Amino acid sequence: MTEDFPQHGSGNETQEAIEAAVFRRLLQHLDSRKDVQNIDLMNLAGFCRNCLSKWYAEASSETGVELHKEAAREIIYGMPYVEWKAHYQTEATSEQTAAFAAQQNPSGGE
């Protein structure tokens, strides 16, 4: 038997538990794929680890808990952001940079 979840914001604890588990799984997956650069995520999906950390901090603030940007990044990256960058971030290729620029300005500047 499947349960139909009410719309978001309903206070459904089961739905929130499932969503939290999915989020933890997403973070585990991203942690296992450190080879996937943020620019790749941005180019393919329109969001990256930094976006997730920004959303995390915003959601935290909405619940009355102020969370500094770097603390949110550490939650998402599983380590301090500067450490992650030093160990895993590579220089973006010209192709990646061009794809990102095109995505940011899809009309070609008009």
Backbone as XML, in Angstrom:
<?xml version="1.0"?>
<chain id="A" units="angstrom">
  <residue number="1" name="MET">
    <atom name="N" x="0.836" y="-1.170" z="0.000"/>
    <atom name="CA" x="0.000" y="0.000" z="0.000"/>
    <atom name="C" x="0.885" y="1.239" z="0.000"/>
  </residue>
  <residue number="2" name="THR">
    <atom name="N" x="0.560" y="2.218" z="-0.818"/>
    <atom name="CA" x="1.324" y="3.449" z="-0.839"/>
    <atom name="C" x="0.521" y="4.553" z="-0.201"/>
  </residue>
  <residue number="3" name="GLU">
    <atom name="N" x="1.251" y="5.480" z="0.361"/>
    <atom name="CA" x="0.610" y="6.617" z="1.025"/>
    <atom name="C" x="0.809" y="7.843" z="0.149"/>
  </residue>
  <residue number="4" name="ASP">
    <atom name="N" x="-0.259" y="8.575" z="-0.115"/>
    <atom name="CA" x="-0.157" y="9.832" z="-0.834"/>
    <atom name="C" x="0.175" y="10.920" z="0.173"/>
  </residue>
  <residue number="5" name="PHE">
    <atom name="N" x="1.307" y="11.595" z="-0.069"/>
    <atom name="CA" x="1.706" y="12.653" z="0.837"/>
    <atom name="C" x="0.963" y="13.932" z="0.492"/>
  </residue>
  <residue number="6" name="PRO">
    <atom name="N" x="0.531" y="14.646" z="1.515"/>
    <atom name="CA" x="-0.067" y="15.956" z="1.271"/>
    <atom name="C" x="0.984" y="16.912" z="0.715"/>
  </residue>
  <residue number="7" name="GLN">
    <atom name="N" x="0.559" y="18.052" z="0.261"/>
    <atom name="CA" x="1.478" y="19.051" z="-0.270"/>
    <atom name="C" x="2.482" y="19.456" z="0.802"/>
  </residue>
  <residue number="8" name="HIS">
    <atom name="N" x="3.627" y="19.999" z="0.344"/>
    <atom name="CA" x="4.653" y="20.481" z="1.270"/>
    <atom name="C" x="4.054" y="21.469" z="2.251"/>
  </residue>
  <residue number="9" name="GLY">
    <atom name="N" x="4.637" y="21.505" z="3.435"/>
    <atom name="CA" x="4.179" y="22.436" z="4.453"/>
    <atom name="C" x="3.033" y="21.901" z="5.287"/>
  </residue>
  <residue number="10" name="SER">
    <atom name="N" x="2.693" y="20.644" z="5.076"/>
    <atom name="CA" x="1.558" y="20.088" z="5.807"/>
    <atom name="C" x="1.935" y="19.630" z="7.200"/>
  </residue>
  <residue number="11" name="GLY">
    <atom name="N" x="3.233" y="19.564" z="7.511"/>
    <atom name="CA" x="3.657" y="19.097" z="8.814"/>
    <atom name="C" x="3.731" y="17.588" z="8.902"/>
  </residue>
  <residue number="12" name="ASN">
    <atom name="N" x="3.670" y="16.910" z="7.776"/>
    <atom name="CA" x="3.700" y="15.454" z="7.748"/>
    <atom name="C" x="5.102" y="14.967" z="8.124"/>
  </residue>
  <residue number="13" name="GLU">
    <atom name="N" x="5.215" y="14.353" z="9.310"/>
    <atom name="CA" x="6.523" y="13.916" z="9.805"/>
    <atom name="C" x="7.122" y="12.806" z="8.957"/>
  </residue>
  <residue number="14" name="THR">
    <atom name="N" x="6.307" y="11.924" z="8.428"/>
    <atom name="CA" x="6.813" y="10.842" z="7.584"/>
    <atom name="C" x="7.435" y="11.412" z="6.315"/>
  </residue>
  <residue number="15" name="GLN">
    <atom name="N" x="6.753" y="12.341" z="5.694"/>
    <atom name="CA" x="7.274" y="12.965" z="4.483"/>
    <atom name="C" x="8.585" y="13.684" z="4.783"/>
  </residue>
  <residue number="16" name="GLU">
    <atom name="N" x="8.637" y="14.417" z="5.884"/>
    <atom name="CA" x="9.858" y="15.127" z="6.243"/>
    <atom name="C" x="11.008" y="14.161" z="6.513"/>
  </residue>
  <residue number="17" name="ALA">
    <atom name="N" x="10.728" y="13.035" z="7.143"/>
    <atom name="CA" x="11.766" y="12.039" z="7.414"/>
    <atom name="C" x="12.305" y="11.460" z="6.110"/>
  </residue>
  <residue number="18" name="ILE">
    <atom name="N" x="11.411" y="11.199" z="5.177"/>
    <atom name="CA" x="11.827" y="10.669" z="3.881"/>
    <atom name="C" x="12.651" y="11.708" z="3.130"/>
  </residue>
  <residue number="19" name="GLU">
    <atom name="N" x="12.176" y="12.941" z="3.118"/>
    <atom name="CA" x="12.916" y="14.003" z="2.433"/>
    <atom name="C" x="14.299" y="14.196" z="3.055"/>
  </residue>
  <residue number="20" name="ALA">
    <atom name="N" x="14.390" y="14.120" z="4.374"/>
    <atom name="CA" x="15.680" y="14.248" z="5.048"/>
    <atom name="C" x="16.602" y="13.100" z="4.656"/>
  </residue>
  <residue number="21" name="ALA">
    <atom name="N" x="16.062" y="11.888" z="4.573"/>
    <atom name="CA" x="16.872" y="10.734" z="4.172"/>
    <atom name="C" x="17.356" y="10.886" z="2.734"/>
  </residue>
  <residue number="22" name="VAL">
    <atom name="N" x="16.499" y="11.391" z="1.862"/>
    <atom name="CA" x="16.891" y="11.607" z="0.469"/>
    <atom name="C" x="17.981" y="12.662" z="0.396"/>
  </residue>
  <residue number="23" name="PHE">
    <atom name="N" x="17.866" y="13.718" z="1.184"/>
    <atom name="CA" x="18.882" y="14.764" z="1.202"/>
    <atom name="C" x="20.223" y="14.215" z="1.682"/>
  </residue>
  <residue number="24" name="ARG">
    <atom name="N" x="20.188" y="13.410" z="2.746"/>
    <atom name="CA" x="21.433" y="12.797" z="3.235"/>
    <atom name="C" x="22.039" y="11.904" z="2.159"/>
  </residue>
  <residue number="25" name="ARG">
    <atom name="N" x="21.199" y="11.188" z="1.445"/>
    <atom name="CA" x="21.685" y="10.320" z="0.359"/>
    <atom name="C" x="22.308" y="11.150" z="-0.755"/>
  </residue>
  <residue number="26" name="LEU">
    <atom name="N" x="21.703" y="12.288" z="-1.092"/>
    <atom name="CA" x="22.271" y="13.187" z="-2.093"/>
    <atom name="C" x="23.647" y="13.670" z="-1.656"/>
  </residue>
  <residue number="27" name="LEU">
    <atom name="N" x="23.778" y="14.057" z="-0.401"/>
    <atom name="CA" x="25.077" y="14.506" z="0.093"/>
    <atom name="C" x="26.105" y="13.383" z="0.048"/>
  </residue>
  <residue number="28" name="GLN">
    <atom name="N" x="25.697" y="12.165" z="0.398"/>
    <atom name="CA" x="26.615" y="11.021" z="0.312"/>
    <atom name="C" x="27.047" y="10.781" z="-1.131"/>
  </residue>
  <residue number="29" name="HIS">
    <atom name="N" x="26.098" y="10.890" z="-2.036"/>
    <atom name="CA" x="26.410" y="10.681" z="-3.453"/>
    <atom name="C" x="27.394" y="11.747" z="-3.946"/>
  </residue>
  <residue number="30" name="LEU">
    <atom name="N" x="27.127" y="13.006" z="-3.628"/>
    <atom name="CA" x="28.044" y="14.069" z="-4.035"/>
    <atom name="C" x="29.419" y="13.877" z="-3.410"/>
  </residue>
  <residue number="31" name="ASP">
    <atom name="N" x="29.447" y="13.414" z="-2.161"/>
    <atom name="CA" x="30.727" y="13.165" z="-1.492"/>
    <atom name="C" x="31.502" y="12.054" z="-2.190"/>
  </residue>
  <residue number="32" name="SER">
    <atom name="N" x="30.788" y="11.071" z="-2.713"/>
    <atom name="CA" x="31.460" y="9.965" z="-3.401"/>
    <atom name="C" x="31.888" y="10.354" z="-4.812"/>
  </residue>
  <residue number="33" name="ARG">
    <atom name="N" x="31.403" y="11.482" z="-5.306"/>
    <atom name="CA" x="31.719" y="11.938" z="-6.666"/>
    <atom name="C" x="32.432" y="13.289" z="-6.631"/>
  </residue>
  <residue number="34" name="LYS">
    <atom name="N" x="33.510" y="13.338" z="-5.868"/>
    <atom name="CA" x="34.288" y="14.570" z="-5.787"/>
    <atom name="C" x="34.899" y="14.935" z="-7.131"/>
  </residue>
  <residue number="35" name="ASP">
    <atom name="N" x="34.953" y="13.949" z="-8.043"/>
    <atom name="CA" x="35.472" y="14.222" z="-9.379"/>
    <atom name="C" x="34.532" y="15.107" z="-10.191"/>
  </residue>
  <residue number="36" name="VAL">
    <atom name="N" x="33.280" y="15.156" z="-9.807"/>
    <atom name="CA" x="32.307" y="15.996" z="-10.505"/>
    <atom name="C" x="32.439" y="17.410" z="-9.953"/>
  </residue>
  <residue number="37" name="GLN">
    <atom name="N" x="32.852" y="18.303" z="-10.807"/>
    <atom name="CA" x="33.090" y="19.680" z="-10.403"/>
    <atom name="C" x="31.775" y="20.458" z="-10.324"/>
  </residue>
  <residue number="38" name="ASN">
    <atom name="N" x="31.785" y="21.509" z="-9.515"/>
    <atom name="CA" x="30.600" y="22.353" z="-9.392"/>
    <atom name="C" x="30.183" y="22.940" z="-10.731"/>
  </residue>
  <residue number="39" name="ILE">
    <atom name="N" x="31.140" y="23.306" z="-11.561"/>
    <atom name="CA" x="30.788" y="23.884" z="-12.858"/>
    <atom name="C" x="30.071" y="22.850" z="-13.727"/>
  </residue>
  <residue number="40" name="ASP">
    <atom name="N" x="30.453" y="21.575" z="-13.580"/>
    <atom name="CA" x="29.742" y="20.510" z="-14.308"/>
    <atom name="C" x="28.295" y="20.424" z="-13.842"/>
  </residue>
  <residue number="41" name="LEU">
    <atom name="N" x="28.108" y="20.457" z="-12.522"/>
    <atom name="CA" x="26.757" y="20.417" z="-11.971"/>
    <atom name="C" x="25.943" y="21.622" z="-12.443"/>
  </residue>
  <residue number="42" name="MET">
    <atom name="N" x="26.555" y="22.800" z="-12.422"/>
    <atom name="CA" x="25.852" y="24.003" z="-12.877"/>
    <atom name="C" x="25.475" y="23.892" z="-14.347"/>
  </residue>
  <residue number="43" name="ASN">
    <atom name="N" x="26.400" y="23.409" z="-15.154"/>
    <atom name="CA" x="26.138" y="23.317" z="-16.594"/>
    <atom name="C" x="25.058" y="22.287" z="-16.914"/>
  </residue>
  <residue number="44" name="LEU">
    <atom name="N" x="25.020" y="21.214" z="-16.155"/>
    <atom name="CA" x="24.060" y="20.148" z="-16.447"/>
    <atom name="C" x="22.733" y="20.292" z="-15.702"/>
  </residue>
  <residue number="45" name="ALA">
    <atom name="N" x="22.795" y="20.764" z="-14.468"/>
    <atom name="CA" x="21.590" y="20.757" z="-13.642"/>
    <atom name="C" x="21.143" y="22.146" z="-13.183"/>
  </residue>
  <residue number="46" name="GLY">
    <atom name="N" x="22.009" y="23.139" z="-13.340"/>
    <atom name="CA" x="21.631" y="24.484" z="-12.929"/>
    <atom name="C" x="21.792" y="24.749" z="-11.441"/>
  </residue>
  <residue number="47" name="PHE">
    <atom name="N" x="22.431" y="23.834" z="-10.727"/>
    <atom name="CA" x="22.747" y="24.050" z="-9.314"/>
    <atom name="C" x="24.002" y="23.263" z="-8.987"/>
  </residue>
  <residue number="48" name="CYS">
    <atom name="N" x="24.636" y="23.622" z="-7.865"/>
    <atom name="CA" x="25.865" y="22.934" z="-7.462"/>
    <atom name="C" x="25.913" y="22.824" z="-5.943"/>
  </residue>
  <residue number="49" name="ARG">
    <atom name="N" x="27.022" y="22.361" z="-5.444"/>
    <atom name="CA" x="27.183" y="22.214" z="-3.995"/>
    <atom name="C" x="27.041" y="23.564" z="-3.288"/>
  </residue>
  <residue number="50" name="ASN">
    <atom name="N" x="27.566" y="24.627" z="-3.904"/>
    <atom name="CA" x="27.441" y="25.951" z="-3.296"/>
    <atom name="C" x="25.984" y="26.391" z="-3.234"/>
  </residue>
  <residue number="51" name="CYS">
    <atom name="N" x="25.215" y="26.065" z="-4.261"/>
    <atom name="CA" x="23.783" y="26.372" z="-4.240"/>
    <atom name="C" x="23.116" y="25.631" z="-3.079"/>
  </residue>
  <residue number="52" name="LEU">
    <atom name="N" x="23.437" y="24.355" z="-2.924"/>
    <atom name="CA" x="22.864" y="23.578" z="-1.824"/>
    <atom name="C" x="23.206" y="24.202" z="-0.479"/>
  </residue>
  <residue number="53" name="SER">
    <atom name="N" x="24.453" y="24.650" z="-0.319"/>
    <atom name="CA" x="24.829" y="25.250" z="0.959"/>
    <atom name="C" x="24.095" y="26.566" z="1.179"/>
  </residue>
  <residue number="54" name="LYS">
    <atom name="N" x="23.886" y="27.342" z="0.115"/>
    <atom name="CA" x="23.115" y="28.584" z="0.230"/>
    <atom name="C" x="21.673" y="28.274" z="0.627"/>
  </residue>
  <residue number="55" name="TRP">
    <atom name="N" x="21.074" y="27.285" z="-0.032"/>
    <atom name="CA" x="19.700" y="26.897" z="0.293"/>
    <atom name="C" x="19.607" y="26.379" z="1.724"/>
  </residue>
  <residue number="56" name="TYR">
    <atom name="N" x="20.628" y="25.643" z="2.157"/>
    <atom name="CA" x="20.658" y="25.108" z="3.518"/>
    <atom name="C" x="20.665" y="26.256" z="4.530"/>
  </residue>
  <residue number="57" name="ALA">
    <atom name="N" x="21.527" y="27.241" z="4.295"/>
    <atom name="CA" x="21.615" y="28.390" z="5.202"/>
    <atom name="C" x="20.310" y="29.178" z="5.199"/>
  </residue>
  <residue number="58" name="GLU">
    <atom name="N" x="19.698" y="29.352" z="4.029"/>
    <atom name="CA" x="18.424" y="30.076" z="3.943"/>
    <atom name="C" x="17.320" y="29.333" z="4.695"/>
  </residue>
  <residue number="59" name="ALA">
    <atom name="N" x="17.245" y="28.019" z="4.511"/>
    <atom name="CA" x="16.229" y="27.230" z="5.208"/>
    <atom name="C" x="16.458" y="27.276" z="6.708"/>
  </residue>
  <residue number="60" name="SER">
    <atom name="N" x="17.716" y="27.244" z="7.107"/>
    <atom name="CA" x="18.048" y="27.334" z="8.525"/>
    <atom name="C" x="17.570" y="28.664" z="9.095"/>
  </residue>
  <residue number="61" name="SER">
    <atom name="N" x="17.842" y="29.729" z="8.362"/>
    <atom name="CA" x="17.428" y="31.059" z="8.802"/>
    <atom name="C" x="15.911" y="31.159" z="8.912"/>
  </residue>
  <residue number="62" name="GLU">
    <atom name="N" x="15.205" y="30.537" z="7.981"/>
    <atom name="CA" x="13.739" y="30.557" z="8.007"/>
    <atom name="C" x="13.174" y="29.866" z="9.241"/>
  </residue>
  <residue number="63" name="THR">
    <atom name="N" x="13.940" y="28.959" z="9.828"/>
    <atom name="CA" x="13.489" y="28.287" z="11.045"/>
    <atom name="C" x="13.976" y="28.999" z="12.306"/>
  </residue>
  <residue number="64" name="GLY">
    <atom name="N" x="14.666" y="30.132" z="12.108"/>
    <atom name="CA" x="15.142" y="30.913" z="13.247"/>
    <atom name="C" x="16.533" y="30.553" z="13.706"/>
  </residue>
  <residue number="65" name="VAL">
    <atom name="N" x="17.222" y="29.702" z="12.959"/>
    <atom name="CA" x="18.585" y="29.308" z="13.311"/>
    <atom name="C" x="19.528" y="29.953" z="12.295"/>
  </residue>
  <residue number="66" name="GLU">
    <atom name="N" x="20.326" y="30.896" z="12.760"/>
    <atom name="CA" x="21.264" y="31.556" z="11.856"/>
    <atom name="C" x="22.488" y="30.659" z="11.672"/>
  </residue>
  <residue number="67" name="LEU">
    <atom name="N" x="22.823" y="30.425" z="10.425"/>
    <atom name="CA" x="23.942" y="29.561" z="10.087"/>
    <atom name="C" x="24.824" y="30.318" z="9.113"/>
  </residue>
  <residue number="68" name="HIS">
    <atom name="N" x="26.067" y="30.520" z="9.471"/>
    <atom name="CA" x="27.017" y="31.232" z="8.619"/>
    <atom name="C" x="27.237" y="30.446" z="7.334"/>
  </residue>
  <residue number="69" name="LYS">
    <atom name="N" x="27.495" y="31.158" z="6.252"/>
    <atom name="CA" x="27.693" y="30.549" z="4.940"/>
    <atom name="C" x="28.758" y="29.444" z="4.974"/>
  </residue>
  <residue number="70" name="GLU">
    <atom name="N" x="29.852" y="29.693" z="5.659"/>
    <atom name="CA" x="30.928" y="28.696" z="5.701"/>
    <atom name="C" x="30.513" y="27.455" z="6.489"/>
  </residue>
  <residue number="71" name="ALA">
    <atom name="N" x="29.699" y="27.623" z="7.516"/>
    <atom name="CA" x="29.208" y="26.469" z="8.274"/>
    <atom name="C" x="28.282" y="25.623" z="7.410"/>
  </residue>
  <residue number="72" name="ALA">
    <atom name="N" x="27.435" y="26.285" z="6.617"/>
    <atom name="CA" x="26.551" y="25.551" z="5.712"/>
    <atom name="C" x="27.371" y="24.819" z="4.647"/>
  </residue>
  <residue number="73" name="ARG">
    <atom name="N" x="28.401" y="25.467" z="4.133"/>
    <atom name="CA" x="29.256" y="24.800" z="3.145"/>
    <atom name="C" x="29.930" y="23.566" z="3.740"/>
  </residue>
  <residue number="74" name="GLU">
    <atom name="N" x="30.364" y="23.671" z="4.979"/>
    <atom name="CA" x="31.016" y="22.514" z="5.614"/>
    <atom name="C" x="30.041" y="21.349" z="5.744"/>
  </residue>
  <residue number="75" name="ILE">
    <atom name="N" x="28.769" y="21.638" z="6.005"/>
    <atom name="CA" x="27.763" y="20.576" z="6.076"/>
    <atom name="C" x="27.616" y="19.912" z="4.711"/>
  </residue>
  <residue number="76" name="ILE">
    <atom name="N" x="27.536" y="20.708" z="3.655"/>
    <atom name="CA" x="27.330" y="20.180" z="2.312"/>
    <atom name="C" x="28.574" y="19.469" z="1.793"/>
  </residue>
  <residue number="77" name="TYR">
    <atom name="N" x="29.733" y="20.066" z="1.984"/>
    <atom name="CA" x="30.974" y="19.493" z="1.469"/>
    <atom name="C" x="31.556" y="18.398" z="2.353"/>
  </residue>
  <residue number="78" name="GLY">
    <atom name="N" x="31.118" y="18.334" z="3.606"/>
    <atom name="CA" x="31.651" y="17.333" z="4.528"/>
    <atom name="C" x="33.014" y="17.687" z="5.080"/>
  </residue>
  <residue number="79" name="MET">
    <atom name="N" x="33.444" y="18.913" z="4.835"/>
    <atom name="CA" x="34.730" y="19.424" z="5.301"/>
    <atom name="C" x="34.727" y="20.931" z="5.040"/>
  </residue>
  <residue number="80" name="PRO">
    <atom name="N" x="35.674" y="21.647" z="5.614"/>
    <atom name="CA" x="35.731" y="23.072" z="5.292"/>
    <atom name="C" x="35.883" y="23.279" z="3.778"/>
  </residue>
  <residue number="81" name="TYR">
    <atom name="N" x="35.189" y="24.290" z="3.266"/>
    <atom name="CA" x="35.184" y="24.555" z="1.832"/>
    <atom name="C" x="36.592" y="24.783" z="1.285"/>
  </residue>
  <residue number="82" name="VAL">
    <atom name="N" x="37.411" y="25.520" z="2.008"/>
    <atom name="CA" x="38.772" y="25.783" z="1.523"/>
    <atom name="C" x="39.566" y="24.479" z="1.399"/>
  </residue>
  <residue number="83" name="GLU">
    <atom name="N" x="39.322" y="23.553" z="2.304"/>
    <atom name="CA" x="39.989" y="22.251" z="2.235"/>
    <atom name="C" x="39.505" y="21.462" z="1.014"/>
  </residue>
  <residue number="84" name="TRP">
    <atom name="N" x="38.186" y="21.460" z="0.786"/>
    <atom name="CA" x="37.630" y="20.752" z="-0.376"/>
    <atom name="C" x="38.212" y="21.318" z="-1.665"/>
  </residue>
  <residue number="85" name="LYS">
    <atom name="N" x="38.242" y="22.650" z="-1.766"/>
    <atom name="CA" x="38.787" y="23.289" z="-2.968"/>
    <atom name="C" x="40.247" y="22.887" z="-3.186"/>
  </residue>
  <residue number="86" name="ALA">
    <atom name="N" x="41.016" y="22.892" z="-2.119"/>
    <atom name="CA" x="42.443" y="22.569" z="-2.243"/>
    <atom name="C" x="42.671" y="21.133" z="-2.692"/>
  </residue>
  <residue number="87" name="HIS">
    <atom name="N" x="41.818" y="20.213" z="-2.255"/>
    <atom name="CA" x="42.006" y="18.806" z="-2.578"/>
    <atom name="C" x="41.302" y="18.349" z="-3.850"/>
  </residue>
  <residue number="88" name="TYR">
    <atom name="N" x="40.161" y="18.950" z="-4.180"/>
    <atom name="CA" x="39.321" y="18.369" z="-5.228"/>
    <atom name="C" x="38.952" y="19.295" z="-6.384"/>
  </residue>
  <residue number="89" name="GLN">
    <atom name="N" x="39.008" y="20.593" z="-6.171"/>
    <atom name="CA" x="38.588" y="21.481" z="-7.255"/>
    <atom name="C" x="39.691" y="21.625" z="-8.283"/>
  </residue>
  <residue number="90" name="THR">
    <atom name="N" x="39.305" y="21.498" z="-9.537"/>
    <atom name="CA" x="40.255" y="21.670" z="-10.633"/>
    <atom name="C" x="39.923" y="22.952" z="-11.382"/>
  </residue>
  <residue number="91" name="GLU">
    <atom name="N" x="40.858" y="23.407" z="-12.178"/>
    <atom name="CA" x="40.639" y="24.591" z="-13.003"/>
    <atom name="C" x="39.603" y="24.260" z="-14.070"/>
  </residue>
  <residue number="92" name="ALA">
    <atom name="N" x="38.651" y="25.152" z="-14.255"/>
    <atom name="CA" x="37.626" y="24.936" z="-15.272"/>
    <atom name="C" x="38.261" y="25.005" z="-16.655"/>
  </residue>
  <residue number="93" name="THR">
    <atom name="N" x="37.805" y="24.123" z="-17.525"/>
    <atom name="CA" x="38.292" y="24.152" z="-18.907"/>
    <atom name="C" x="37.616" y="25.293" z="-19.654"/>
  </residue>
  <residue number="94" name="SER">
    <atom name="N" x="38.163" y="25.640" z="-20.794"/>
    <atom name="CA" x="37.543" y="26.691" z="-21.599"/>
    <atom name="C" x="36.148" y="26.262" z="-22.055"/>
  </residue>
  <residue number="95" name="GLU">
    <atom name="N" x="35.964" y="24.966" z="-22.300"/>
    <atom name="CA" x="34.648" y="24.462" z="-22.693"/>
    <atom name="C" x="33.635" y="24.597" z="-21.558"/>
  </residue>
  <residue number="96" name="GLN">
    <atom name="N" x="34.061" y="24.254" z="-20.346"/>
    <atom name="CA" x="33.176" y="24.375" z="-19.194"/>
    <atom name="C" x="32.791" y="25.838" z="-18.960"/>
  </residue>
  <residue number="97" name="THR">
    <atom name="N" x="33.781" y="26.720" z="-19.057"/>
    <atom name="CA" x="33.543" y="28.142" z="-18.850"/>
    <atom name="C" x="32.605" y="28.701" z="-19.911"/>
  </residue>
  <residue number="98" name="ALA">
    <atom name="N" x="32.797" y="28.289" z="-21.158"/>
    <atom name="CA" x="31.932" y="28.755" z="-22.247"/>
    <atom name="C" x="30.508" y="28.254" z="-22.062"/>
  </residue>
  <residue number="99" name="ALA">
    <atom name="N" x="30.356" y="26.988" z="-21.669"/>
    <atom name="CA" x="29.023" y="26.434" z="-21.439"/>
    <atom name="C" x="28.334" y="27.157" z="-20.292"/>
  </residue>
  <residue number="100" name="PHE">
    <atom name="N" x="29.091" y="27.473" z="-19.245"/>
    <atom name="CA" x="28.520" y="28.191" z="-18.111"/>
    <atom name="C" x="28.080" y="29.586" z="-18.533"/>
  </residue>
  <residue number="101" name="ALA">
    <atom name="N" x="28.911" y="30.277" z="-19.283"/>
    <atom name="CA" x="28.577" y="31.615" z="-19.752"/>
    <atom name="C" x="27.341" y="31.604" z="-20.633"/>
  </residue>
  <residue number="102" name="ALA">
    <atom name="N" x="27.252" y="30.596" z="-21.508"/>
    <atom name="CA" x="26.084" y="30.495" z="-22.391"/>
    <atom name="C" x="24.816" y="30.232" z="-21.597"/>
  </residue>
  <residue number="103" name="GLN">
    <atom name="N" x="24.944" y="29.450" z="-20.536"/>
    <atom name="CA" x="23.783" y="29.154" z="-19.694"/>
    <atom name="C" x="23.341" y="30.399" z="-18.923"/>
  </residue>
  <residue number="104" name="GLN">
    <atom name="N" x="24.287" y="31.228" z="-18.531"/>
    <atom name="CA" x="23.953" y="32.426" z="-17.777"/>
    <atom name="C" x="23.311" y="33.493" z="-18.658"/>
  </residue>
  <residue number="105" name="ASN">
    <atom name="N" x="23.612" y="33.439" z="-19.948"/>
    <atom name="CA" x="23.096" y="34.424" z="-20.887"/>
    <atom name="C" x="22.602" y="33.714" z="-22.142"/>
  </residue>
  <residue number="106" name="PRO">
    <atom name="N" x="21.501" y="32.956" z="-22.031"/>
    <atom name="CA" x="21.055" y="32.130" z="-23.156"/>
    <atom name="C" x="20.608" y="32.912" z="-24.385"/>
  </residue>
  <residue number="107" name="SER">
    <atom name="N" x="20.280" y="34.187" z="-24.230"/>
    <atom name="CA" x="19.830" y="34.967" z="-25.377"/>
    <atom name="C" x="20.991" y="35.575" z="-26.151"/>
  </residue>
  <residue number="108" name="GLY">
    <atom name="N" x="22.215" y="35.316" z="-25.691"/>
    <atom name="CA" x="23.369" y="35.838" z="-26.392"/>
    <atom name="C" x="23.622" y="37.314" z="-26.146"/>
  </residue>
  <residue number="109" name="GLY">
    <atom name="N" x="23.113" y="37.837" z="-25.044"/>
    <atom name="CA" x="23.393" y="39.210" z="-24.670"/>
    <atom name="C" x="22.358" y="40.207" z="-25.127"/>
  </residue>
  <residue number="110" name="GLU">
    <atom name="N" x="21.281" y="39.746" z="-25.701"/>
    <atom name="CA" x="20.250" y="40.670" z="-26.168"/>
    <atom name="C" x="19.229" y="40.929" z="-25.093"/>
  </residue>
</chain>
